């Protein structure tokens, strides 16, 4: 679990459009713990995933992938790779599917935020094919605000994939809408020291997190995306917080629907907004500490969606609530050997 007060940061041509398919029954995608269903995404993704002219073009698909004679990336075993949808959530029901999504419940979980997360329909509901997370100004179990946070922890996790969601974020004062990921099985604990806080034994930041898109009311129009990880400090005898902080992407209107995506592979992470690449980082970062000798970004992560209130330089203003984060769909695709 992230400690209570960590830092706040959380298109190609159609000529060679990737070949999509649904996951075969019985197929075990790379590191996938549970497989969802649904039709192929309506958004296109980068053709460079599967077309190639040299082996390095395939390096971010899977370990040992190489370029075949036909200009299509091959798996380490020499089989042609195709893009496979392994999780698709369209939110078409009346309640969240409990075998796919879990609620985060409680107050004071991260970043000195003002809300208590609940599983009440007032805070988390499905409406007209959308997941709606609603922040409200109300007294509830010692907090002055409530909101919603859901995740796939223990239900669906994966490594190396394209992860994307179509969502519309609120801009009311104090809102922080996040589409992000945490490691599924972070272990062992690591001695960590964050800022001026006392050192502690825990899993964050050594096991990392991945922010696909964070939209904050205090940064209107900006789309924050980053990875966090541990950096060893000899003087402290533990790790401090390392973070990749590239240039922030921008959207003209965060309250309109946009598609936020991440392409995560063995050697690189790329961020996209509406299918335009906006940021990239090579893996592993040069200063990253490997807990237990393991590369955290080669391990399974799960998905999280939440609407946090406060914990920013901009405190929430009760007069502008309720505020809604609306999610149209969430999809995950991987690169797998062709039938």
Beta strands, then each sheet from edge to edge (+ up, - down):
strand 1: 20-22
strand 2: 66-67
strand 3: 73-74
strand 4: 81-89
strand 5: 102-103
strand 6: 106-107
strand 7: 115-117
strand 8: 124-127
strand 9: 130-140
strand 10: 143-147
strand 11: 149-151
strand 12: 161-168
strand 13: 175-183
strand 14: 190-192
strand 15: 200-202
strand 16: 209-216
strand 17: 222-233
strand 18: 238-243
strand 19: 249-250
strand 20: 258-264
strand 21: 268-273
strand 22: 276-282
strand 23: 301-309
strand 24: 323-337
sheet 1: 1+ 4+ 24- 9+ 8-
sheet 2: 1+ 4+ 24- 12+ 20- 21+ 22-
sheet 3: 1+ 4+ 24- 9+ 10- 7- 6+
sheet 4: 2+ 3-
sheet 5: 5+ 11- 23+ 13- 16+ 17- 18+
sheet 6: 5+ 11- 23+ 13- 16+ 17- 19+
sheet 7: 14+ 15-
end
